[in-house]
Structure formats: structure tokens, C-alpha cells
Amino acid sequence: PFMTGRIVDVAAALTAAAYPEEAVGRLVLSVEDPLAPWNHGTFSLDVRSGKGHAEPDHGSAPDIHLTVGALTQLFFGRLSLGEILRLGRAESCDRGIRLGEAFFPPCRNYINEYF
């Protein structure tokens, strides 16, 4: 592959990310990660004014259920949520689709360094 990545700390990555200014809301994600038990679980993500705050959430029903690999592709903008859903790599309710698409718009990725 041209470029690879993996989220190693879901809560920290989602908190550090920049979000579209117009995106507002609370999204609950259920993440499967068999290699990093601290990533395996449910997280709430609150987004407002281009900033997000994520933390483990042990009481809310998830809006989106996905693997850490699918979340990484969504996070980096490689695939849209719609594409991930069509590939069968996630499950979501209507609210999850609306917020997920608003929080994670697809974008073109590139690396400007070659070794």
C-alpha cells in the first residue's frame, strides 16, 4: 500500500482530531480491536466548533459499530462512512450515519516524503 496507519489510542486520536466547524453533536462508537484491549469498547465523541472530546462510554447504546481498521480509514478520510457500510465493515443507525458523515468527511491523503 502507498500509505498505512492505525489508531493505537481511540480516545486520544478522536480528541486530537480537527473536525468541520459546522459539525455538532454526540456520536457513540463501538470499536472492536483484538490487538489493543484499551481500544476495544464504546466511546462517546462530542464535537463542537471544530474540536472533539472522546472518552470511554460504558452506558450508552452505540450509533456506529466498527473495527479499529474501519475507524482508521474513516478517521483519515480514506473511505466515507457510506463506503465502509457498503463494504460491510460497520453497522450504523440513521443518526450514526448523519453524524459520522458530518464528523468524518472523505479527503485525499498523500505523503510528501519518499525513502
Secondary structure as UniProt FT lines:
FT   HELIX           10..16
FT   TURN            21..22
FT   STRAND          25..32
FT   TURN            37..39
FT   STRAND          41..48
FT   TURN            49..50
FT   STRAND          51..56
FT   STRAND          64..67
FT   HELIX           68..76
FT   HELIX           81..86
FT   TURN            87..88
FT   STRAND          90..92
FT   HELIX           94..103
//
